[in-house]
């Protein structure tokens, strides 16, 4: 039986990148807890379909098409979510894009784009919801990093730089807003087998390397990340803040 965190019922949860992959699993798990889930994503059809499916099951889920790299649009989306559903009490900064890139080919424009996709929006989403959390004297922000930089992965320096920056952002926000009972943590997933990962990167050779390096000799699923995320957002993790949690099956 799945764990039930009664304190999550009725809370408004914003999940960025909530339409597919890990984000979709997180959105579903929060909805099953009785939370009101707002999904931000650029994948309109996928996001609308997920929200529709969850509502058909009697759950509270709403999709908003938002380009997170457009900060004014992000701020406007959060204002709209607040007006429609109430103050945001939990923020999951999940959205990212692990596009590979050769260092020699990276331009200043591409670098800025990768930072915008993988780090910048986390700060501005947090900035926009902090007034709600301060007014409530409580809240949870969960930022998604990656184990890629910890494992010394090459071939995507802008991505790994962004994801290592998530730790500094997390610890700073936790320090600044702990007095308001706002908890800020980071999760670093390992190689989680989303549809995209399987389609783009999984080969017999890469899976053999995965099995060699992971302690757990199996594929990790998006739902395993989602279950940890809802725990970290719940009151069961009430003393946990300013931390970086690795969920990778024992790779790093």
ZIPELIN-V846250 format. One record per run of one state. SS is the DSSP state (hx for helix, st for strand, lp for the rest). FROM is the first residue (numbers start at 1). LEN is the number of residues. If there is no record, write none. Layout:
ss;from;len
SS;FROM;LEN
SS;FROM;LEN
This chain:
ss;from;len
lp;1;5
hx;6;3
lp;9;3
st;12;5
lp;17;4
hx;21;12
lp;33;3
st;36;6
lp;42;2
hx;44;13
lp;57;3
st;60;6
lp;66;5
hx;71;15
lp;86;4
st;90;4
lp;94;9
hx;103;3
lp;106;2
hx;108;29
lp;137;2
st;139;6
lp;145;12
hx;157;24
lp;181;1
st;182;8
lp;190;2
st;192;1
lp;193;2
hx;195;6
lp;201;3
hx;204;10
lp;214;6
st;220;1
lp;221;1
hx;222;12
lp;234;1
hx;235;3
lp;238;6
st;244;4
lp;248;5
